[in-house]
């Protein structure tokens, strides 16, 4: 199967997107020749992209092969601590710096996402877009760069917490509280609402991991 090369997307971005969307999951083996065929590019940019992803710890070695990395319990906890702090800061800054147009986009996202409540995959993608919009509304390029790195690591999670029964509804309610705080220009409330949102996702993530371990016994 060959995925048409999207203009302005290089091999690194295409592989990263494939990991992010779950085409390649943690543990998936990435073969240089197969990737070149899939994305319609030569093996040289694929090789360079794989080296870059390995350097960023998104890929790891399994013998001579490269596989998509996975996160252990300690790494997961560290990731969510950093994510909560940075996301909270983004919401705080968004409450201070967001434009009326950016607020309108967030509000429109909320309304559109209500239609996705029965589609966890679509809801998960919408959730990523919602968070990205808050990052951009912070108007801090360095914070946005750091959050991009964090969200790349989020791609190493094998499943989404939004797939849990009842979580889409809770997610929308939490998003509503975040947006209301940003609209009110209340940085403290926006920070807390987003940190609480991340904390709930982390609790569910731990439960999913515990269930996966139990099922594997």
Phi, psi and omega in degrees: 000131181245126175268125181300136179290124179279133178305141177072006175253125178267178185301320179301311182296322181292318178292318179300318179295322179295324176290316183297324182271359176089005175299318172245118183260167176309130182097345179293136179273131180254118182253126186307311183294322180293321179294321179298318178293316183299315187264358175067036178231168179286169184286337182297308178295331176295315180299316180295321179295318180296321178296319179295316180293327176292320178299326180276006178067019175275340173238153179221163182272137171232089190071237179264357183263157174255132177234158175293130184290163173231162183254132174277178185301318182294316179296321178298315180298316180297319181298316182289330175297312180293317181299315181300316181294314183288320179295320178298318178296320179299317179295320178300315180289326177296323178297334182268325192244350186296145179271163176304324179294320179292322176296321179295322178296315178299317180295318178296322178300316179303313182294318180293322184291339178297335181281351185257009190299336180261010180233090184303322181294314178295323180294322179295317177295319179296324179298318178297319179295321179299312181295320179298322179296321176295319178303312182295325181289348176289337181056039176230102188298327182287324176294318179300319179298316180293322178291327175299318178296318179298316183288336171295318178293331177298336179294345181277000176276132189288338182214170180253139179294339182291342180287346181289139181306130178087344184292322178304317179296315179297321180299315180296321178295320179292320176298321179299317179295322179297312183295318179300320180293320178294317179299325180281354182071022183263093183299319180299314181293322180295316178301309182296317182297321182283323176298318178298320178299314179294322179298319178295319178296322180293318179301316179293321178300317178297321179295318178298318180294319179297319178294324179293320178295316181297319181292333181277355180280000000 
